[in-house]
């Protein structure tokens, strides 16, 4: 990978590739998971956390030596599944099928394979009777053997116990570096069952950035197809990017050049994009996001934002709120039915219900040392180009005139005008209306 980041921590669809492998094993019902890790990669062990036991391969010794480091109780299990951590596209259903076939066949080992003549991986060779004979590495294969498309993808199920332990003990160094290849156990283990995987993408391993991009594309296509099957419209899958783990409700439409990242949840009947970038955010039913950026924000049902709005972390948008073009909101709560039509900045603000925020409104929340809050009451009307010098409070049903600079609190039912703004009590009949 030519990277300071361990290979299995490179992301695929927003998650480290080892996460995908662990998730597939968990979903398939694997009862005990052990990960063989190099001690030189503590970040990998930390990422695994409590999801798997960690065993260490102190010196690089090949895949066969790696399996030797697994806990003895794991190797003694009735069925021992071995998966490469750089195979992020493996599905839980494939693991279940492989294990089931292994148990029914009572084979000593079961190998997953795909038909892909273009792959430069080991070839599975069969005898005249069609039974498994051996695996030959691509670099050692003849031209005729390479044309055979049955490729070993590095996913195995072994009968645990004495057969497996003996085969591992009999491994000999396979190259000048003294590595032990796991595929050499098939010189002694018999019988061996071969199960072909229908989707060749599941067998994709990642060894460089080119393969990383290929796996990313395949994973994203899978995610979008699953969404479309669940009732989501993806207008152009080729230009739409959705991370693993994102949830989208039915009858939602995702327009081109939209990115849904992280732990984002989108409700039903929403319209996303085009050109929406949403990360770790929650959208209720019936929301619309047009050419906007959301990061750790929440939008309640029926609200919309954009084009070119930016909702930053800590933003909570109430029911049926309109956030217009070039508005930016951070660490703020916006009440139901409020409108922030355009070109405004609200930071550390609490805005009530049914408030109109005029164009160009700014809450000046930072004094050079600390952030300060602004509170705007229900049914207030904020005139264009109003500036609140926080901390400030604006009472319910109050108004500001255009260009007001508010450096004092505004009582309820008042009108504030001027620079600096002066609060005037509004007439009783005006308040009553």
C-alpha positions in Angstrom: 0.0 0.0 0.0 3.0 2.3 0.4 1.3 3.8 3.5 1.9 4.6 7.1 -1.6 3.2 7.7 -1.8 -0.6 8.1 -3.5 -2.1 5.1 -6.6 -3.5 6.9 -7.3 0.0 8.3 -7.7 1.6 4.9 -11.4 2.5 4.5 -13.9 0.8 2.2 -17.2 2.7 1.9 -16.4 4.7 5.0 -15.2 1.8 7.3 -11.8 0.2 7.7 -11.8 -3.0 5.6 -11.2 -5.2 8.7 -14.6 -3.9 10.0 -16.3 -5.4 7.0 -14.7 -8.7 7.6 -15.5 -8.8 11.3 -19.1 -7.7 10.5 -19.5 -10.5 8.0 -18.2 -13.1 10.5 -20.5 -11.7 13.2 -23.6 -11.7 11.0 -22.8 -15.3 9.9 -23.0 -16.4 13.5 -19.3 -17.2 14.0 -19.1 -18.0 17.7 -15.5 -17.2 18.4 -13.3 -14.8 16.4 -9.5 -14.6 16.7 -7.4 -12.1 14.7 -3.7 -12.8 14.1 -2.0 -9.4 14.2 1.6 -8.2 13.9 2.8 -6.6 17.2 4.2 -3.8 15.0 0.7 -2.7 14.2 -0.9 -1.8 17.6 -3.5 0.3 15.8 -5.0 -2.8 14.2 -5.3 -4.5 17.6 -6.9 -1.3 19.1 -9.4 -1.1 16.2 -10.5 -4.7 16.7 -11.3 -3.8 20.4 -13.5 -6.4 22.0 -14.9 -7.8 18.8 -12.2 -10.5 18.5 -9.4 -12.1 20.5 -6.0 -10.9 19.4 -3.1 -13.3 18.8 0.3 -12.1 17.7 2.6 -13.3 15.0 5.9 -12.0 16.3 7.8 -12.3 13.1 6.4 -12.4 9.5 6.2 -16.1 8.7 3.5 -16.5 6.1 -0.2 -17.4 6.2 0.5 -20.9 7.5 2.5 -19.7 10.4 -0.1 -17.1 11.1 -2.8 -19.7 11.6 -0.4 -21.6 14.0 -0.7 -18.5 16.3 -4.4 -18.8 16.8 -5.6 -20.0 20.2 -5.4 -23.8 20.5 -9.2 -24.0 21.5 -10.0 -22.2 18.2 -8.0 -24.6 16.2 -9.8 -27.5 18.0 -13.3 -26.4 17.0 -15.5 -28.6 14.9 -15.3 -26.1 12.1 -12.5 -23.5 11.8 -13.2 -20.6 9.4 -10.1 -18.8 8.0 -10.6 -15.5 6.3 -8.1 -12.9 5.1 -8.6 -9.5 6.8 -8.2 -7.8 3.4 -11.3 -9.4 1.9 -13.9 -6.7 2.7 -16.5 -7.9 0.2 -17.1 -11.3 1.6 -20.8 -11.7 2.5 -22.2 -13.4 5.6 -24.4 -15.5 3.4 -21.3 -16.9 1.7 -19.7 -17.8 5.0 -22.9 -19.6 6.1 -23.1 -21.5 2.8 -19.4 -22.5 3.0 -19.7 -23.8 6.6 -22.9 -25.6 5.8 -21.4 -27.3 2.8 -18.4 -28.2 4.8 -20.4 -29.9 7.5 -22.6 -31.8 5.1 -19.7 -33.0 3.1 -17.7 -34.1 6.2 -14.6 -32.9 4.3 -11.3 -32.3 6.0 -11.3 -28.8 4.4 -13.5 -26.7 2.2 -12.2 -24.0 -0.1 -14.0 -21.0 -1.6 -13.3 -20.3 -5.3 -14.4 -18.0 -8.0 -14.3 -18.2 -11.8 -12.1 -15.4 -13.0 -9.4 -16.1 -15.5 -8.0 -12.6 -15.3 -7.1 -12.9 -11.6 -3.5 -13.4 -10.8 -4.1 -15.6 -7.8 -3.6 -19.3 -7.1 -5.3 -21.8 -9.4 -7.3 -24.8 -8.1 -6.3 -27.9 -10.1 -8.6 -30.9 -10.3 -7.9 -34.5 -11.2 -9.4 -36.5 -14.1 -12.3 -37.4 -11.8 -13.0 -33.8 -11.1 -11.9 -34.0 -7.5 -9.6 -31.4 -5.9 -5.9 -32.1 -6.6 -3.9 -29.1 -5.4 -3.4 -25.3 -5.5 -0.7 -23.8 -7.6 0.4 -20.2 -7.2 -0.1 -18.0 -10.2 3.6 -17.3 -10.6 4.3 -21.0 -10.6 1.5 -22.0 -12.9 1.8 -23.0 -16.6 0.1 -21.0 -19.3 -2.6 -23.7 -19.5 -3.1 -23.7 -15.8 -3.4 -19.9 -15.8 -6.2 -20.1 -18.4 -8.2 -22.2 -16.0 -10.4 -19.8 -14.2 -11.0 -21.5 -10.9 -9.3 -19.2 -8.5 -8.6 -19.7 -4.8 -9.8 -16.6 -2.9 -8.3 -17.4 0.5 -11.4 -18.4 2.4 -11.3 -21.8 4.0 -13.2 -24.0 6.5 -11.2 -26.8 8.2 -12.2 -29.7 10.4 -10.5 -28.6 13.6 -8.5 -30.8 15.9 -5.8 -33.3 15.1 -6.0 -33.3 11.3 -5.6 -29.5 11.1 -2.9 -29.4 13.8 -0.9 -32.2 12.2 -1.1 -30.5 8.7 0.1 -27.2 10.2 3.0 -29.0 12.0 4.1 -30.6 8.7 4.4 -27.3 6.8 7.8 -26.6 5.4 9.3 -23.2 4.4 8.0 -22.3 1.0 10.6 -19.7 -0.1 13.9 -18.1 0.8 12.3 -15.9 3.4 11.3 -18.9 5.3 7.5 -18.3 5.0 5.0 -21.1 5.5 2.1 -21.1 3.0 -1.3 -22.1 4.3 -2.2 -23.6 0.9 0.5 -26.2 1.5 -1.8 -28.0 4.1 -3.7 -29.3 1.1 -0.8 -31.6 0.2 -1.9 -33.8 3.1 -5.5 -32.9 4.0 -8.1 -35.0 2.3 -10.9 -34.9 1.2 -11.2 -31.3 0.1 -14.4 -29.7 -1.0 -14.5 -26.7 -3.4 -17.4 -24.3 -3.3 -17.7 -21.7 -6.0 -18.9 -18.2 -5.0 -21.4 -16.7 -7.5 -20.2 -13.1 -7.2 -16.5 -12.8 -8.1 -16.3 -9.5 -6.3 -16.5 -11.4 -3.0 -13.1 -12.8 -3.6 -11.4 -9.5 -4.2 -8.4 -9.0 -2.0 -6.7 -5.7 -1.4 -2.9 -5.4 -1.8 -2.5 -2.0 -3.4 -4.3 1.2 -4.0 -5.6 0.1 -7.4 -7.3 -2.9 -5.7 -8.5 -0.7 -2.9 -10.3 1.5 -5.5 -11.8 -1.6 -7.2 -13.1 -2.9 -3.9 -14.5 0.5 -3.0 -16.4 0.6 -6.3 -17.8 -2.9 -5.9 -18.9 -2.2 -2.3 -20.6 1.0 -3.1 -22.5 -0.6 -6.0 -23.6 -3.3 -3.6 -24.8 -0.8 -1.1 -26.8 1.2 -3.7 -28.4 -2.0 -5.1 -29.5 -3.0 -1.6 -31.0 0.5 -1.1 -32.9 0.4 -4.4 -34.3 -3.1 -3.6 -35.6 -1.6 -0.3 -37.5 1.1 -2.1 -35.1 4.0 -2.5 -34.7 5.8 -5.8 -31.0 6.3 -6.8 -31.2 8.4 -9.9 -27.6 7.7 -11.1 -25.8 5.0 -9.1 -22.6 5.9 -11.0 -22.4 9.3 -9.3 -23.9 8.5 -5.9 -21.8 7.6 -2.9 -23.3 6.0 0.3 -21.2 4.6 3.1 -21.8 1.2 4.7 -24.1 1.6 7.7 -26.1 4.5 6.3 -29.8 4.0 6.5 -32.3 5.5 4.1 -36.1 5.2 4.2 -38.3 4.1 1.3 -39.5 6.5 -1.3 -36.6 8.7 -0.7 -34.9 10.0 -3.9 -31.1 10.5 -4.0 -30.0 12.7 -6.8 -26.5 12.5 -8.5 -23.3 13.7 -6.8 -24.7 13.1 -3.4 -22.6 11.7 -0.5 -24.1 10.0 2.5 -21.4 9.2 5.0 -20.7 7.7 8.4 -23.8 7.0 10.6 -26.2 9.1 8.6 -29.9 8.2 8.9 -32.4 9.5 6.3 -36.1 9.1 6.8 -38.9 8.2 4.2 -40.0 10.5 1.4 -36.9 12.7 1.5 -35.2 14.3 -1.5 -31.4 14.4 -1.3 -29.3 16.3 -3.7 -28.1 16.9 -6.2 -24.7 17.7 -4.8 -25.5 17.0 -1.1 -22.8 16.0 1.3 -24.2 14.6 4.6 -22.1 13.1 7.3 -23.2 11.5 10.6 -26.5 13.4 10.5 -30.2 12.4 11.1 -33.0 13.5 8.8 -36.7 12.9 9.6 -39.3 12.0 7.0 -40.0 14.4 4.2 -36.8 16.4 4.4 -35.1 18.0 1.4 -31.4 18.8 1.1 -30.3 20.6 -2.1 -26.6 21.3 -2.8 -25.7 21.6 0.9 -23.4 20.3 3.6 -24.5 18.6 6.8 -22.1 17.4 9.5 -23.5 15.9 12.7 -26.7 17.8 12.3 -30.3 16.9 12.9 -33.3 17.9 10.8 -36.9 17.1 11.9 -39.6 16.0 9.5 -40.7 18.3 6.7 -37.6 20.6 6.9 -35.4 21.7 4.0 -32.1 23.4 3.4 -30.2 24.8 0.5 -29.0 25.4 -2.0 -25.5 26.0 -0.6 -26.5 25.8 3.1 -24.0 24.5 5.7 -25.3 22.8 8.9 -22.4 22.2 11.2 -22.0 20.0 14.3 -24.6 20.6 17.1 -27.3 22.0 14.8 -30.8 20.9 15.5 -33.5 21.9 13.0 -37.1 21.6 14.2 -40.2 20.6 12.3 -41.0 22.3 9.0 -38.0 24.7 9.1 -36.7 26.3 6.0 -33.0 27.0 5.8 -32.2 28.9 2.6 -29.2 29.5 0.3 -25.8 30.4 1.8 -27.0 30.0 5.4 -24.6 28.6 8.0 -25.7 27.2 11.3 -23.6 25.7 14.1 -24.3 24.5 17.7 -27.8 26.0 17.4 -31.4 24.9 17.8 -34.0 26.2 15.4 -37.7 25.9 16.4 -40.6 24.6 14.4 -41.9 26.6 11.5 -39.0 29.1 11.5 -37.3 30.4 8.4 -33.7 31.2 7.9 -34.1 32.1 4.2 -30.6 33.0 3.1 -27.1 34.4 3.7 -27.2 34.3 7.5 -24.9 32.9 10.2 -26.3 31.5 13.4 -23.8 30.3 15.9 -24.6 29.2 19.5 -28.1 30.4 19.0 -31.5 29.2 20.3 -34.3 30.3 18.0 -37.9 29.8 18.9 -40.9 28.8 16.8 -42.3 30.7 13.8 -39.4 33.1 13.7 -38.3 34.9 10.5 -34.6 35.4 10.2 -33.9 38.2 7.6 -31.1 37.9 5.1 -27.7 38.8 6.3 -28.4 38.1 10.0 -25.4 37.3 12.1 -25.0 36.2 15.7 -21.5 37.5 16.6 -20.9 34.7 19.1 -17.1 34.9 19.5 -15.3 37.7 21.4 -11.8 36.5 20.7 -11.7 34.3 23.8 -15.1 32.7 24.4 -18.2 31.7 22.6 -21.5 33.3 23.7 -25.1 32.5 23.0 -28.0 34.3 21.4 -31.7 33.6 22.3 -34.5 34.6 20.0 -38.1 34.1 21.2 -41.1 32.6 19.5 -42.8 34.7 16.7 -39.9 37.2 16.5 -39.1 39.0 13.2 -35.4 39.7 12.6 -34.9 42.3 9.9 -32.3 42.0 7.2 -28.7 42.6 8.1 -29.3 42.4 11.9 -26.2 41.7 14.0 -26.5 40.3 17.5 -23.5 41.0 19.7 -23.7 37.9 21.9 -24.6 37.2 24.6 -28.1 38.6 23.7 -31.8 37.8 24.2 -34.6 38.8 22.0 -38.1 38.5 23.5 -41.1 36.9 21.9 -43.0 38.8 19.2 -40.3 41.4 18.9 -38.8 42.9 15.7 -35.6 44.4 14.6 -35.3 46.9 11.9 -33.0 46.5 8.9 -29.3 46.9 9.7 -29.8 46.9 13.5 -26.8 46.2 15.7 -28.2 44.6 18.9 -25.8 45.0 21.8 -28.6 45.0 24.5 -31.4 42.5 25.2 -34.7 43.2 23.5 -37.8 42.9 25.6 -41.0 41.1 24.4 -43.2 42.9 22.0 -40.6 45.5 21.2 -39.1 47.0 18.1 -35.3 47.5 18.0 -33.8 49.9 15.5 -30.5 51.7 14.8 -26.8 51.3 15.4 -26.6 50.5 18.2 -30.2 49.4 18.3 -32.7 51.1 20.6 -35.7 49.0 21.8 -39.1 50.8 21.4 -42.3 49.4 22.9 -44.8 48.6 20.1 -48.3 49.9 20.3 -50.9 47.8 22.2 -53.1 47.3 19.1 -50.0 46.2 17.1 -49.2 43.6 19.8 -52.8 42.5 19.9 -52.9 42.0 16.1 
